[in-house]
């Protein structure tokens, strides 16, 4: 479960929310927002609920700046092995900007590797557009070092942007250790996993080739976060591919 989905209940009762996720059957989470808690506090609550954080979303300005060493240390405190940039500033949405981002990711990846960690990038739909004849996402795929930089693929946003997750897995093996599993309603809005139109079995047939080891449920605007978490978990636990 990516905890951005649960941000409203987390802000009210962080540990209680984790307890309920664990009771549903979730084992791993991605952290996105600490709601006033320190990394040490969240790690304690995770340990007490027998959940494990595998990653945390950290802003591009931190990962590309002087705050990187502290951010890496705190992600490691949480128990994560991936530090994830959730988006790029709008000012970088050009081929030149994405090439600069690739350079920064490689630099940060070197620092992360010293701690046994890796930098990942989380996509949105606008990252898959073609600008001046170049697909922006392809720049990151081709100009980052596979040993240092990977990708947390959001399958909803990839599809929304015109990309094919299965094709990405096949074309760029072992680059996608983590997924945001997010469904799309018929009208293009967000949906609970399994209730929308995305063909998850077809995507996941090639997920292993892409290097996927973590499936993180996400819904950007759930009406009832706990109902979304439960229905999504039930669908994925029964899915065969």
Rosetta silent file (secondary structure, phi, psi, omega in degrees, C-alpha in Angstrom):
SEQUENCE: XXXXXXXXXXXXXXXXXXXXXXXXXXXXXXXXXXXXXXXXXXXXXXXXXXXXXXXXXXXXXXXXXXXXXXXXXXXXXXXXXXXXXXXXXXXXXXXXXXXXXXXXXXXXXXXXXXXXXXXXXXXXXXXXXXXXXXXXXXXXXXXXXXXXXXXXXXXXXXXXXXXXXXXXXXXXXXXXXXXXXXXXXXXXXXXXXXXXXXXXXXXXXXXXXXXXXXXXXXXXXXXXXXXXXXXXXXXXXXXXX
SCORE:     score description
SCORE:     0.000 S_00000001
   1 L     0.000  128.532  172.077    0.000    0.000    0.000 S_00000001
   2 E   -87.821  123.443 -167.006    1.285    3.459   -0.896 S_00000001
   3 H   -71.767   -7.757  172.055    0.347    5.576    2.092 S_00000001
   4 H   -58.135  -34.081  177.852   -0.624    8.635    0.046 S_00000001
   5 H   -57.928  -33.968 -172.598   -3.923    6.781   -0.416 S_00000001
   6 H  -102.261   19.739 -170.554   -4.442    6.847    3.360 S_00000001
   7 H   -60.913  -34.979 -179.178   -3.320   10.424    4.005 S_00000001
   8 H   -67.414  -53.163  176.846   -6.620   11.571    5.537 S_00000001
   9 H   -67.180  -30.589  177.540   -6.888    8.844    8.204 S_00000001
  10 H   -61.945  -38.255 -179.782   -3.120    8.922    8.772 S_00000001
  11 H   -65.489  -24.267 -179.180   -3.350   12.598    9.705 S_00000001
  12 H   -92.836  -38.327 -176.552   -5.928   11.690   12.365 S_00000001
  13 L  -156.215   89.437 -173.437   -4.488    8.420   13.678 S_00000001
  14 H   -63.066  -54.073 -176.376   -1.258    7.270   12.100 S_00000001
  15 H   -65.968  -41.041  179.840   -0.735    4.095   14.074 S_00000001
  16 H   -59.903  -35.979  176.787   -4.404    3.136   14.031 S_00000001
  17 H   -65.589  -42.988  177.557   -4.393    3.371   10.244 S_00000001
  18 H   -62.091  -40.373  178.773   -1.353    1.108   10.046 S_00000001
  19 H   -57.952  -46.008 -177.821   -3.064   -1.386   12.350 S_00000001
  20 H   -66.685  -37.691  176.922   -6.072   -1.588   10.055 S_00000001
  21 H   -63.342  -43.012  178.780   -3.899   -2.041    6.948 S_00000001
  22 H   -63.119  -39.660  179.054   -2.014   -4.865    8.629 S_00000001
  23 H   -64.399  -30.966  177.377   -5.291   -6.508    9.628 S_00000001
  24 H   -69.247  -26.859 -179.187   -6.404   -6.445    5.991 S_00000001
  25 L   125.093   -5.221  179.013   -3.290   -8.375    5.020 S_00000001
  26 L   -64.516  143.508  179.957   -0.907   -5.707    3.775 S_00000001
  27 L  -116.655  -29.335 -176.473    2.746   -6.414    4.550 S_00000001
  28 E  -130.288  152.856  179.345    4.625   -3.521    2.937 S_00000001
  29 E  -138.664  156.888  168.073    4.019    0.190    2.489 S_00000001
  30 E  -108.922  130.596 -176.610    5.464    3.159    0.686 S_00000001
  31 E   -88.348  134.336  177.788    5.720    6.293    2.808 S_00000001
  32 L  -148.272   88.975 -175.263    4.473    9.585    1.378 S_00000001
  33 L   100.081  126.907 -176.050    4.049   12.251    4.041 S_00000001
  34 L  -101.438  -10.831  174.726    4.915   11.831    7.731 S_00000001
  35 L    54.051   43.692  175.722    2.082   13.903    9.218 S_00000001
  36 L    86.534   -1.816 -179.492    4.255   15.429   11.917 S_00000001
  37 L   -96.967  149.613  174.970    6.027   12.225   12.915 S_00000001
  38 L   -80.466  165.195  176.478    9.761   11.629   12.727 S_00000001
  39 H   -60.022  -38.059  179.043   11.283    8.781   10.751 S_00000001
  40 H   -63.895  -43.371  179.446   12.148    7.102   14.065 S_00000001
  41 H   -62.602  -44.236 -178.901    8.542    7.383   15.282 S_00000001
  42 H   -66.328  -40.133  177.582    7.136    5.948   12.065 S_00000001
  43 H   -60.331  -40.897  178.438    9.628    3.087   12.114 S_00000001
  44 H   -61.831  -44.443  179.640    8.526    2.252   15.661 S_00000001
  45 H   -66.136  -37.437  176.195    4.870    2.214   14.617 S_00000001
  46 H   -63.021  -45.806 -179.967    5.669    0.067   11.593 S_00000001
  47 H   -62.298  -39.960 -178.201    7.561   -2.420   13.723 S_00000001
  48 H   -68.024  -26.837  179.586    4.725   -2.544   16.252 S_00000001
  49 H  -100.837    3.061  178.506    2.211   -3.321   13.497 S_00000001
  50 L    60.964   34.265  171.002    4.561   -5.712   11.678 S_00000001
  51 L  -103.722  156.270  179.237    4.530   -3.631    8.518 S_00000001
  52 E  -125.718  128.079  172.179    7.653   -2.822    6.510 S_00000001
  53 E   -82.614  128.946 -179.968    8.349    0.402    4.644 S_00000001
  54 E  -103.066  -16.522 -177.915   10.123   -0.324    1.370 S_00000001
  55 E  -162.942  167.222  171.643   10.464    3.261    0.123 S_00000001
  56 E  -140.315  141.554  173.546    9.708    6.916    0.753 S_00000001
  57 E   -82.071  128.641 -177.531    8.795    9.719   -1.631 S_00000001
  58 L  -134.757  133.674 -174.279   11.213   12.642   -1.305 S_00000001
  59 L   -58.362  149.927  179.374   11.060   15.868   -3.326 S_00000001
  60 H   -57.586  -37.864 -178.647   13.345   16.459   -6.300 S_00000001
  61 H   -62.775  -31.684  177.552   14.756   19.575   -4.639 S_00000001
  62 H   -76.021  -47.842 -176.735   15.965   17.447   -1.729 S_00000001
  63 H   -65.057  -32.460 -179.181   17.337   14.589   -3.820 S_00000001
  64 L   -92.416   -0.192 -175.594   19.156   16.985   -6.160 S_00000001
  65 L  -120.403 -159.874 -174.499   20.394   19.248   -3.359 S_00000001
  66 L   -75.408  -11.070  179.864   22.310   19.303   -0.119 S_00000001
  67 L   -81.310   -1.911 -175.539   19.524   17.529    1.781 S_00000001
  68 H   -59.068  -47.967 -177.598   20.208   14.188    0.096 S_00000001
  69 H   -57.403  -43.354  179.220   22.471   12.635    2.794 S_00000001
  70 H   -66.429  -40.872  179.613   19.935   13.277    5.551 S_00000001
  71 H   -61.848  -43.039  178.458   17.055   12.056    3.361 S_00000001
  72 H   -61.645  -43.418 -179.949   18.880    8.821    2.582 S_00000001
  73 H   -62.112  -39.404 -178.212   19.607    8.270    6.268 S_00000001
  74 H   -73.490  -36.214  175.065   15.953    8.807    7.170 S_00000001
  75 H   -62.750  -40.256  177.607   14.672    6.486    4.442 S_00000001
  76 H   -65.561  -37.275  175.600   17.050    3.863    5.791 S_00000001
  77 H   -60.233  -40.971  177.982   15.724    4.550    9.307 S_00000001
  78 H   -64.139  -22.405 -177.374   12.211    3.861    8.027 S_00000001
  79 L   105.907    2.044 -176.227   13.492    0.541    6.707 S_00000001
  80 L   -81.791  157.847  175.683   13.323    1.459    3.028 S_00000001
  81 L  -116.471   -4.448  178.892   15.800    0.622    0.316 S_00000001
  82 E  -126.558  133.098  170.576   14.494    3.048   -2.312 S_00000001
  83 E  -105.056  123.277 -167.789   14.322    6.842   -2.219 S_00000001
  84 E  -115.016  126.467  172.944   11.706    7.904   -4.751 S_00000001
  85 E   -85.076  116.022 -172.241   11.351   11.235   -6.540 S_00000001
  86 L   -76.655  -22.121 -179.000    7.566   11.606   -6.948 S_00000001
  87 L  -169.638  165.246  175.814    7.629   14.209   -9.735 S_00000001
  88 L  -108.041  149.132  176.266    9.792   16.748  -11.514 S_00000001
  89 L   -58.454  147.449  179.214    9.296   20.529  -11.396 S_00000001
  90 H   -57.102  -29.665 -179.054    7.351   21.933  -14.324 S_00000001
  91 H   -65.139  -16.432 -178.983   10.417   23.960  -15.288 S_00000001
  92 H   -98.380    3.983 -176.110   12.190   20.708  -16.203 S_00000001
  93 L   -82.409   70.894  175.832    9.527   19.393  -18.586 S_00000001
  94 L  -156.007  162.611  176.875   11.646   19.637  -21.708 S_00000001
  95 H   -54.851  -42.843 -179.975   14.320   17.387  -23.214 S_00000001
  96 H   -65.181  -39.479  179.678   17.050   19.550  -21.692 S_00000001
  97 H   -65.996  -40.854  178.994   15.316   19.503  -18.315 S_00000001
  98 H   -69.875  -31.537  175.651   14.914   15.748  -18.303 S_00000001
  99 H   -67.892  -37.065  175.318   18.566   15.319  -19.258 S_00000001
 100 H   -65.245  -41.921  177.358   19.505   17.482  -16.281 S_00000001
 101 H   -61.249  -40.636  178.160   17.233   15.361  -14.084 S_00000001
 102 H   -60.490  -41.467  177.713   18.937   12.223  -15.374 S_00000001
 103 H   -62.482  -43.063 -179.970   22.324   13.681  -14.390 S_00000001
 104 H   -66.210  -38.782  178.336   21.027   14.507  -10.923 S_00000001
 105 H   -63.978  -42.248  178.252   19.518   11.024  -10.513 S_00000001
 106 H   -62.452  -41.417  178.933   22.827    9.400  -11.449 S_00000001
 107 H   -63.313  -46.994  179.492   24.651   11.603   -8.940 S_00000001
 108 H   -65.382  -34.817  179.546   22.153   10.808   -6.194 S_00000001
 109 H   -62.299  -35.056  176.946   22.262    7.143   -7.163 S_00000001
 110 H   -62.851  -43.299  178.759   25.982    7.012   -6.448 S_00000001
 111 H   -66.446  -39.878 -179.621   25.382    8.298   -2.926 S_00000001
 112 H   -65.293  -39.613 -177.434   22.488    5.896   -2.423 S_00000001
 113 H   -61.149  -31.636  178.773   24.506    2.889   -3.574 S_00000001
 114 L   -63.109  -22.164  179.547   27.047    3.479   -0.808 S_00000001
 115 L  -104.610   10.801 -178.943   24.222    2.768    1.638 S_00000001
 116 L    73.879   25.378 -176.006   22.882   -0.225   -0.265 S_00000001
 117 L  -119.894  178.689 -178.447   19.988    1.846   -1.611 S_00000001
 118 E  -147.156  149.080  175.024   18.737    3.057   -4.980 S_00000001
 119 E   -89.864  133.896  174.440   17.047    6.135   -6.452 S_00000001
 120 E  -122.648  157.410  175.027   13.694    5.624   -8.206 S_00000001
 121 E  -120.825  132.530  177.773   11.499    7.991  -10.211 S_00000001
 122 E  -101.184  128.559 -173.909    7.697    7.991  -10.051 S_00000001
 123 L   -92.345  157.056  165.205    5.944    9.045  -13.259 S_00000001
 124 L  -125.568  173.485 -174.727    2.864   11.067  -14.113 S_00000001
 125 H   -59.194  -37.540 -176.909    1.080   11.280  -17.448 S_00000001
 126 H   -69.259  -13.483  178.458    2.943   14.379  -18.593 S_00000001
 127 H   -75.939  -12.484 -176.533    6.262   12.539  -18.281 S_00000001
 128 H  -101.881    8.051 -177.549    5.357   10.370  -21.278 S_00000001
 129 L   -78.861  160.458  176.416    4.753   13.160  -23.782 S_00000001
 130 E   -99.906  124.413  179.170    6.842   13.787  -26.879 S_00000001
 131 E  -125.881  125.369 -178.711    8.572   17.172  -26.980 S_00000001
 132 L    54.275   37.930  176.459   10.677   18.228  -29.969 S_00000001
 133 L    80.177    6.651 -176.976   10.441   14.670  -31.280 S_00000001
 134 E  -123.067  131.871  173.653   11.712   13.103  -28.052 S_00000001
 135 E   -76.997  121.045 -173.780    9.739   11.101  -25.484 S_00000001
 136 H   -60.831  -42.912 -178.537   10.652   12.644  -22.148 S_00000001
 137 H   -62.758  -35.554  178.694   10.389    9.401  -20.167 S_00000001
 138 H   -62.268  -30.198  177.510   12.692    7.675  -22.647 S_00000001
 139 H   -61.730  -45.139  179.224   15.379   10.214  -21.799 S_00000001
 140 H   -65.063  -39.526 -179.746   15.354    9.064  -18.187 S_00000001
 141 H   -63.858  -38.663 -173.367   15.343    5.407  -19.211 S_00000001
 142 H   -92.942  -21.960 -174.368   18.322    5.769  -21.540 S_00000001
 143 H  -108.570    7.495  171.034   20.419    8.390  -19.746 S_00000001
 144 L  -107.586  150.264 -178.810   20.341    6.990  -16.211 S_00000001
 145 L   -78.011  119.689 -179.287   22.640    4.206  -15.043 S_00000001
 146 L   -58.042  -23.747  178.718   20.604    1.006  -14.456 S_00000001
 147 L   -77.270  -18.032 -174.157   22.869    0.159  -11.537 S_00000001
 148 L  -114.016  -27.836 -170.476   22.045    3.433   -9.795 S_00000001
 149 E  -132.890  132.333  174.931   18.567    4.493  -10.900 S_00000001
 150 E  -129.464 -166.515 -173.667   15.285    2.638  -11.316 S_00000001
 151 E  -138.484  135.608  169.829   11.618    3.490  -11.687 S_00000001
 152 E   -97.467   97.620 -172.973    8.485    3.191   -9.596 S_00000001
 153 E   -80.076  121.183  171.954    6.025    2.834  -12.455 S_00000001
 154 E   -89.564  108.835 -171.539    2.544    4.208  -11.850 S_00000001
 155 H   -69.720  -29.359  175.803    0.544    2.092  -14.288 S_00000001
 156 H   -63.683  -53.816 -175.899   -2.444    4.458  -14.262 S_00000001
 157 H   -67.834  -33.253  176.163   -0.372    7.502  -15.196 S_00000001
 158 H   -61.862  -47.293  179.493    1.687    5.551  -17.708 S_00000001
 159 H   -64.258  -42.831  178.813   -1.489    4.420  -19.478 S_00000001
 160 H   -59.085  -35.281 -178.598   -2.993    7.911  -19.216 S_00000001
 161 L   -84.749   -0.728  177.223    0.130    9.293  -20.856 S_00000001
 162 L    96.279    6.550  178.809   -0.043    6.837  -23.742 S_00000001
 163 L   -91.364  161.767  178.625    2.599    4.363  -22.579 S_00000001
 164 L  -114.691  107.298 -177.782    2.183    0.579  -22.360 S_00000001
 165 H   -53.688  -43.655 -178.570    3.446   -0.783  -19.016 S_00000001
 166 H   -60.922  -40.538  179.478    3.942   -4.303  -20.384 S_00000001
 167 H   -66.465  -36.534  176.216    6.019   -2.973  -23.258 S_00000001
 168 H   -63.180  -42.528  179.727    8.138   -0.956  -20.834 S_00000001
 169 H   -59.779  -43.062 -177.222    8.783   -4.085  -18.757 S_00000001
 170 H   -73.355  -41.789 -176.083    9.911   -6.030  -21.814 S_00000001
 171 H   -75.912  -22.358 -177.555   11.905   -3.216  -23.401 S_00000001
 172 L  -135.227   69.314 -175.224   13.687   -2.178  -20.219 S_00000001
 173 L   -60.832  143.156  174.762   14.138   -5.282  -18.072 S_00000001
 174 L    67.246   16.833  177.984   14.959   -4.939  -14.383 S_00000001
 175 L   -96.377   -7.491 -170.002   14.355   -1.175  -14.367 S_00000001
 176 L  -124.707   74.301 -176.887   11.026   -1.262  -12.480 S_00000001
 177 L   -69.562  -22.236 -176.554   11.394   -2.735   -8.988 S_00000001
 178 E  -133.167  146.156  177.789    8.195   -1.104   -7.684 S_00000001
 179 E  -122.083  145.101  160.340    4.723   -0.429   -9.108 S_00000001
 180 E   -95.693  111.131 -179.158    1.905    1.870   -8.185 S_00000001
 181 E   -90.932  103.913 -173.733   -1.085   -0.347   -8.877 S_00000001
 182 L  -136.633  131.661 -175.530   -3.840    2.135   -9.639 S_00000001
 183 E   -97.469  163.749 -177.983   -6.949    1.508  -11.719 S_00000001
 184 E  -120.836  127.014  175.453   -8.758    3.730  -14.201 S_00000001
 185 L   -70.483  161.539  178.848  -12.516    4.265  -14.342 S_00000001
 186 L   -54.759  -29.797  179.731  -14.215    4.201  -17.767 S_00000001
 187 L   -88.332    4.806  178.432  -14.287    8.019  -17.756 S_00000001
 188 L    94.027   -5.595  178.026  -10.553    8.229  -17.030 S_00000001
 189 L   -76.142  177.850  176.376  -10.854    8.995  -13.324 S_00000001
 190 E   -74.983  151.654  179.057   -9.211    6.977  -10.543 S_00000001
 191 E  -145.213  154.852  172.751  -10.811    3.694   -9.472 S_00000001
 192 L   -60.144  144.167 -177.891  -10.284    1.017   -6.840 S_00000001
 193 L   -60.200  128.077 -179.821   -7.971   -1.677   -8.156 S_00000001
 194 L    96.115  -11.487 -178.746   -9.994   -4.294  -10.000 S_00000001
 195 L  -103.329   -3.411 -176.574  -13.052   -2.102  -10.509 S_00000001
 196 L  -106.914 -151.346 -171.007  -11.792   -0.183  -13.536 S_00000001
 197 L  -107.574   -4.843 -178.062  -10.688   -0.843  -17.100 S_00000001
 198 L   -73.748  139.359 -177.358   -6.961   -1.559  -16.789 S_00000001
 199 L   -92.928   84.622 -176.736   -5.933   -5.092  -17.733 S_00000001
 200 H   -65.426  -41.300  177.677   -3.708   -5.991  -14.809 S_00000001
 201 H   -56.491  -41.331  179.707   -3.192   -9.676  -15.739 S_00000001
 202 H   -65.456  -40.260  177.275   -1.841   -8.616  -19.146 S_00000001
 203 H   -64.071  -47.332 -170.726    0.479   -6.068  -17.535 S_00000001
 204 H   -74.636  -15.940  175.015    1.673   -8.407  -14.816 S_00000001
 205 L   -55.808  -30.996 -177.729    2.487  -11.243  -17.219 S_00000001
 206 L  -108.993    6.651 -175.485    5.652   -9.261  -17.988 S_00000001
 207 H   -62.884  -39.453 -179.676    6.174   -7.632  -14.589 S_00000001
 208 H   -61.189  -37.403  178.580    8.884  -10.059  -13.522 S_00000001
 209 H   -64.551  -30.597  177.552   10.873   -9.209  -16.644 S_00000001
 210 H   -77.373   -8.410  178.844   10.637   -5.592  -15.603 S_00000001
 211 L    91.908   11.031 -174.899   12.124   -6.474  -12.226 S_00000001
 212 L   -65.712  127.155  174.051    8.969   -5.790  -10.229 S_00000001
 213 L  -125.427  -13.775 -179.863    9.170   -6.999   -6.635 S_00000001
 214 E  -128.864  124.483  175.710    6.782   -4.551   -4.944 S_00000001
 215 E  -108.423  113.548 -175.834    3.145   -3.937   -5.860 S_00000001
 216 E  -113.626  113.398  178.965    1.875   -0.832   -4.018 S_00000001
 217 E   -65.328  139.186  174.615   -1.851   -0.085   -4.183 S_00000001
 218 L  -148.028  145.783  171.279   -2.709    3.566   -4.746 S_00000001
 219 L  -142.561  123.406 -173.201   -5.792    5.713   -5.292 S_00000001
 220 L   -74.177  -24.073 -175.427   -5.256    9.461   -5.514 S_00000001
 221 L  -146.485   62.621 -177.118   -8.717   10.507   -4.333 S_00000001
 222 L   -73.477  137.076  175.639  -10.556    7.686   -2.534 S_00000001
 223 L   -67.053  -38.817  177.913  -14.009    8.425   -1.153 S_00000001
 224 L  -134.998   98.127 -174.885  -13.352    5.908    1.626 S_00000001
 225 H   -55.474  -39.069 -178.497   -9.636    5.070    1.941 S_00000001
 226 H   -69.706  -38.209  176.721  -10.222    1.945    4.037 S_00000001
 227 H   -65.346  -40.185  176.511  -12.843    0.566    1.613 S_00000001
 228 H   -62.162  -45.954 -179.238  -10.451    1.237   -1.266 S_00000001
 229 H   -60.565  -43.544 -176.677   -7.596   -0.477    0.569 S_00000001
 230 H   -70.396  -47.959 -178.174   -9.702   -3.544    1.357 S_00000001
 231 H   -65.821  -36.947  178.789  -11.327   -4.023   -2.051 S_00000001
 232 H   -67.076  -42.204  178.676   -8.007   -3.478   -3.839 S_00000001
 233 H   -62.516  -44.687 -178.744   -6.235   -5.967   -1.584 S_00000001
 234 H   -61.634  -40.738  179.317   -8.941   -8.576   -2.112 S_00000001
 235 H   -64.373  -48.500 -176.433   -8.755   -8.206   -5.891 S_00000001
 236 H   -68.298  -33.147 -179.358   -4.979   -8.471   -6.035 S_00000001
 237 H   -67.912  -22.093 -179.074   -4.832  -11.393   -3.594 S_00000001
 238 H  -100.331   -6.140 -174.059   -7.058  -13.397   -5.941 S_00000001
 239 L   -72.171  135.235  176.379   -5.425  -12.286   -9.187 S_00000001
 240 L  -125.008  139.583 -178.655   -3.707  -14.941  -11.297 S_00000001
 241 L  -153.982    0.000    0.000   -1.541  -14.246  -14.329 S_00000001
